[in-house]
Amino acid sequence: MDVSRRRATPSKKIQALTTANATLQDGNAELKKAYDKLETERDQLRQTIKSLQVAVSVLLGSSAGMAVGLAIGLAGVAAGTALTAAITVFFAVIMASMAILNYMRRPPA
C-alpha cells in the first residue's frame, strides 16, 4: 500500500524536473523565434547590400561614360563616335564592377 501512495503523488524532484523542462522548452521556443527573426533581418540586409552595390556600379559606369563622351566630344570628334565610346565605357565599367562584386562574394576555397 505504501508503494501505491508514492506513485500517486510524484516526488518534489520529479515536479522540479518537469517544471525545469517546461521552462527550458519555453526558452528554446523563444530562442527559435528570435533566431528566425534575425535570419529574416540578415536576408533583408543582404538584399539591401546587393541593391546598393548595383546602384554604385551603375553610377560609376554612368560617370565614366559621361566623362569619356565629354572628353571625346570636346576633342572635336563626331557626336556619334563620342556617344558610342561613352556607351561602351558605361557598359564596360558596369561589367567590371559586377565581376569584381561577384568575385568578392565567393567564399575562399
C-alpha positions as CSV (number, residue, x, y, z in Angstrom):
1,M,0.0,0.0,0.0
2,D,2.9,2.3,0.7
3,V,4.1,1.8,-2.9
4,S,0.8,2.9,-4.5
5,R,0.9,6.1,-2.4
6,R,4.3,7.0,-3.8
7,R,3.2,6.5,-7.4
8,A,0.0,8.5,-6.9
9,T,1.9,11.6,-5.7
10,P,5.0,12.5,-7.7
11,S,8.1,13.5,-5.7
12,K,9.2,17.0,-5.4
13,K,12.3,16.2,-7.5
14,I,10.2,15.0,-10.4
15,Q,8.0,18.0,-10.2
16,A,11.0,20.3,-10.2
17,L,12.5,18.5,-13.2
18,T,9.2,18.7,-15.0
19,T,9.0,22.4,-14.3
20,A,12.6,23.0,-15.4
21,N,12.0,21.0,-18.6
22,A,8.9,23.1,-19.4
23,T,10.9,26.3,-18.7
24,L,13.7,25.1,-21.0
25,Q,11.2,24.3,-23.7
26,D,9.6,27.7,-23.5
27,G,13.1,29.3,-23.6
28,N,14.0,27.2,-26.6
29,A,10.8,28.3,-28.4
30,E,11.6,31.9,-27.7
31,L,15.2,31.5,-28.9
32,K,14.0,29.9,-32.1
33,K,11.6,32.8,-32.8
34,A,14.5,35.3,-32.2
35,Y,16.8,33.3,-34.4
36,D,14.2,33.2,-37.2
37,K,13.7,37.0,-36.9
38,L,17.5,37.5,-37.1
39,E,17.7,35.4,-40.2
40,T,14.9,37.4,-41.8
41,E,16.7,40.6,-40.9
42,R,20.0,39.3,-42.2
43,D,18.4,38.3,-45.6
44,Q,16.9,41.8,-45.9
45,L,20.2,43.4,-45.2
46,R,21.9,41.2,-47.8
47,Q,19.3,42.2,-50.3
48,T,19.8,45.9,-49.4
49,I,23.6,45.5,-49.9
50,K,23.1,43.9,-53.3
51,S,20.8,46.7,-54.4
52,L,23.3,49.3,-53.2
53,Q,26.2,47.5,-55.0
54,V,24.2,47.6,-58.2
55,A,23.4,51.3,-57.8
56,V,27.0,52.1,-57.1
57,S,28.1,50.2,-60.2
58,V,25.6,52.0,-62.4
59,L,26.7,55.4,-61.0
60,L,30.3,54.5,-61.6
61,G,29.5,53.4,-65.2
62,S,27.5,56.5,-66.0
63,S,30.1,58.8,-64.6
64,A,32.9,57.1,-66.5
65,G,30.8,57.0,-69.7
66,M,29.9,60.6,-69.4
67,A,33.5,61.7,-68.8
68,V,34.7,59.7,-71.8
69,G,31.9,61.1,-74.0
70,L,32.6,64.6,-73.0
71,A,36.3,64.2,-73.5
72,I,35.9,62.8,-76.9
73,G,33.2,65.3,-77.8
74,L,35.5,68.2,-76.7
75,A,38.3,66.8,-78.8
76,G,36.3,67.6,-81.9
77,V,35.3,64.1,-82.8
78,A,31.8,63.4,-84.3
79,A,28.9,63.2,-81.8
80,G,28.1,59.6,-82.9
81,T,31.6,58.4,-82.1
82,A,31.6,60.2,-78.8
83,L,28.2,58.6,-77.9
84,T,29.4,55.1,-79.0
85,A,32.5,55.5,-76.9
86,A,30.5,56.7,-73.9
87,I,28.1,53.8,-74.1
88,T,30.9,51.3,-74.5
89,V,32.7,52.7,-71.4
90,F,29.5,52.7,-69.5
91,F,28.8,49.0,-70.0
92,A,32.5,48.1,-69.6
93,V,32.6,49.8,-66.2
94,I,29.3,48.1,-65.1
95,M,30.5,44.7,-66.2
96,A,33.8,45.1,-64.5
97,S,32.1,46.3,-61.3
98,M,29.7,43.3,-61.3
99,A,32.6,40.9,-62.0
100,I,34.5,42.3,-59.0
101,L,31.5,42.2,-56.8
102,N,30.8,38.6,-57.8
103,Y,34.4,37.6,-57.1
104,M,34.2,39.3,-53.7
105,R,31.1,37.4,-52.7
106,R,32.6,33.9,-53.3
107,P,33.8,32.2,-50.2
108,P,37.5,31.4,-50.1
109,A,38.5,28.0,-51.4
